Every structure is written in C-alpha cells, then in structure tokens.
C-alpha cells in the first residue's frame, strides 16, 4: 500500500507534519502552551519530570524521547525549568539533534523571556526543517483494543495482505494508556476501539480513528466517531488510507485527548 | 489592614470568586480549555483521568470533588461524560459545600462541539453572577493558608521559610488555619514537629505519617534519602534530605500542631495542620485546593512559574540573585535577610501584609501570568 507521506530530516517518513513543544517538566507546561499557541505547534500538559523516582526516571525520559523522535514530528522545542529531576539538556541530547532546540526558564529571564525565545526558535526550526512530500513504503497502524472486536481476525488479515504493519495495545484501562504504548511503537495512525463505557479520545501528534461500539453511550455521541459499529474490515482499511493520506480524523478536528505518560511509582 | 472575602453557604470564605470549568474525564480537558478561551475571566482545569475505577480512585475522587467546591469558587461548570462514576464524585463534592453547579454531559449534548457551546453559555452566565457579588468584611478564621516550597536552595531554611513561619504563626494566633504539606520535606525533622503537637496522639501521627511515607518509597526499592535532595537542590547548596527538611519545616513557624490531615482532607477546626502530600509542587497545591485552602505562599530558591487553578499563590524568593533574574515569577524577595538589609521579623511582617493584600484582591505574579496548573496525585501507577 502506497501512502503519500511527509519526510522529516531526522525522523523518517510520517503522515503528519507537526512541530512539538515538549515540556520536560510539569513546571514548563504553561510556557509550552503559550509558545505552541503562538506558532501553531502541538504541546500537551502532564505532571512528570520532577518528583519521580526509580524506574519512572528512565521510563518518562524514554517516553519523551519517543514522542520527540516520532516520524510525524518535524522539529522540537524542549522547554525545561532548570532544577528538576529529568534534566532537559540530557533529554535534548537524546533527541534528533539538529532539529531540536532546548530552553530553560530559570536561565531565560523567566516566563516572558522563555516564551519570546521559544517562539523565535520554533519559527526558525520550521523554516529550516520543512517536511517534504515522500512515499511512505511501510505504514504502521496502531490498534487500541480497549474492547473486544468481532472482526479483528479479518482486519489483521486484510492489513497484512495490504502490507500494512500492525502494532497492538490491549490494556483495558482507558484508550489513552494504550495510545502512549502505540506511540512508542511508532504508529503513524491509531485505530481505536474504545471501551463501550468510554468516549472516543485522541492523541496529540497521531491521528486517531475511532470505531463506535453498539452500546448506548457510543450511539448517543455517534458523531464523534469516524466509523460506525457496523464498519467492515474493508471500510476500516479505506478510512485508514484516507486519514494517512492527510484527511483529518474526528479526534484531530476536535483536538481532544490528553497524554497519559506511563508511570509505575508514586511521586515523591 | 482589614480582611474581605466572599462568604459561602457552608460558612467557609473565599478570597476569589472563580467560575471554574472542570472536566471529569481527560477527553473533556480540551473542551474545558476551549471554554476558558471563549469566556475570558473563567478558569479551567485539565487532567489525565479516564473515569476508570483504578487503584487510586478514592484519592482521585477526593481531589476532584474537593476542588469543585473550593471556597474560592463561586460556581462550577462541570463537563461530564454522563456515567455513574461521575455521579459519585458529584455526591462527594456536595457533602462539603453547596457550590452551585451547572452539569453539562456529552451524552446529552451529543457532540463535543455542542458540549463546548453549552458549557461556554453556562460559564458566561455564571461569570455575570460572580461579578455582581460584593466582598464583605471577613474574620481572621476565614484564612486557610497553604505553606509550600519548591526548588529549594541553601537559603530556603534561613530566609524565606522562617519568614513565612513568622507570618503563619501570626495567622494561627489570630484564629486562622495554616497547613504545612510535603511529607518528604519533613523527613528527618518529624521528631521536632511532633514535640509541638497539641496532644501526644497528634505527635505520634506526625511520626507515623513520615514512617508510612518512607516505607512506601522503600517498597519501590528506593532509598529516598539517596534520591533526594533533587539535582536542582544540590546545585542550590543543599547537602542532605535532612538539611532540606529542617529548612522546609520552618515554614510552619513555632505554633502547635492541631492535627494531621490525609491528602486532600478538609481541616475540621482552625489551627496549624500537617497534611500528608507529595513534595511534587502541583500535586501538593492540588491537594491543598481540594482541602479548601484559599490562599497559599510558595517559597522558592531556584524560581518556578507554577500556580494553582483556584488558590492565589504568592511566590517568595529565598535569595536576591534569583529574585532579580526572574522578576516575573516572584512576588516578594526574602533574600534581603541574607543580604543583611532586613531582619527575619521585618520580612515576616511583609509576607503577612502581602497575604492580606492578595486575600483582599491584589493579583499574584502567577495569576497575572495565567499559571494555574492542576494534577491528580496517584500512589500507584497511571494505568493500574
């Protein structure tokens, strides 16, 4: 299956051309949102980066690296506070180097200085590292299996036949947790089967295609889904190809979905 | 200086009159932000909870329900999916206070766009009501002061923290409530705080809460005394966690401890309390907000921009160098104590006056900058 993708200098071919403003700590999430709003980039709020211990230190570090190195990303501005556990400069060293800029609030004159500098650097990176149209030879689709899917075997078989790579996440703790795992597996697009009692949800950076279940909640909010519960494997494939080629999914249009970073240990 | 505020129907007082936009599911966080943008003057929170009955559900329910009815909130617009688990949270909230709610559910609205429109309309109406309400003279017992420090350095324990202690003592002596948090940051100083407990039982609770905390971290195979102070603290001149703790505890002055609170629990009577919270700045502030704290002072050595969604949060710098370098983060500089230009008592009096001015309506740097973070605190993993 040939997809018209977007080639990024350091990250391979993706299906979207996003700039990421990555707060490496909770303290810089507001500054990141101000920068992102100003330049039209993607950012997200989270509560990590400080007060974390044990396996979460490397776990969160790796999660941020996966986000920043995702193929749907063209460039990254990392915003740090300065005194936190996950040091932004060390994180920065592990992200595609040339197209990443690193900023520290405590060393940039505070909030206003950081926002001004972040906006300038974000614009510079966008100009210097534009995505270019390129064929995507191997599309990777992430399957969020938050509920049982009747035609799963059929979907797997059809996607395999079309030479689409499938990665899967099967936790039953809300789709958002599965999305994080699928992101780390470098899914270009996510196909989500949310729990019958859960709304469809999105993920920054990755288009999420949601397929409704037959329960009352999903039927009451059916317009938030990309596909009805009756969608066949062939219809699902068609939708995936259209979205991968640039059509916006419902979650992208509503821009909803918070990132759930994988945490194992309490904050100190 | 006199004190003014907004009296709530349960007897609590607010020093702000917020219209709060609160999503009960992570998927609605973006709608909350959209409403905040569409209706200038309202304040929104966002979080990552997916409405699942996870291991930390009780803690999450307590935090969410508590902030919905913080006394600084005039009216809460609740964005919900329309599930039973959300009803449990609303019932918990209503047990604390009769804060007016407008509940908009996705199930009834039919789409996110319709929900955002309904929420914006409700928020605009509520904001008109909030603006019409006048402040009235408030008693000292109206003050529920939150004491916090973050990004500590070697100056924290000799400048900003003891100066805040002077102010806290004065409020407690006048019948107000003051809450010290951050269990990690009294570790090594708990025996000294226990001596100040109003009864031996409360003293034992202080000792027990620290022991429980250290055990919960040891359980993860980690020695907290090795993992802390943080790198930023060490660069700021702190050598051990005990040293950090001895300085951090000074925020609570010398008053007697009336009681120990679990995370996000509301204090039953006035007095000085210790609350079992993480040291994580926002998890702590969110626990304070849920407990009904209506004003907070946050001392910092390295400088931090963060604030709370509903609590005006005053930043006090521990050193003049940082206060000068990061002026848009800092409300008051206590570094003058180390400079030798002001005494501890003088700066304590300045903090006291600033708390009154902010309670009476002056905006903090964090409020001016729009910093109103909110997080849910979990004791287990994010997906358990």
Interface residues (C-beta under 8 A of the other chain):
Chain A: X26 X27 X28 X29 X30 X31 X45 X46 X47 X50 X51 X53 X54 X81 X82 X83 X84 X85 X87 X105 X106 X109 X110 X111 X112 X171 X173 X174 X175 X176 X177 X197 X198 X199 X200 X201 X202 X217 X220 X221 X223 X224 X254 X255 X256 X257 X258 X259 X260 X261 X262 X263 X264 X265 X266 X267 X268
Chain B: X25 X26 X27 X28 X29 X30 X31 X46 X47 X48 X50 X51 X52 X54 X81 X82 X83 X106 X107 X108 X110 X111 X112 X113 X151 X184 X216 X217 X220 X221 X222 X224 X227 X228 X230 X231 X232 X233 X235 X236 X278 X279 X280 X281 X282 X283 X302 X303 X304 X305 X306 X322 X325 X326 X327 X328 X329 X369 X370 X371 X373 X375 X376 X377 X378 X379 X380 X381 X382 X383 X384
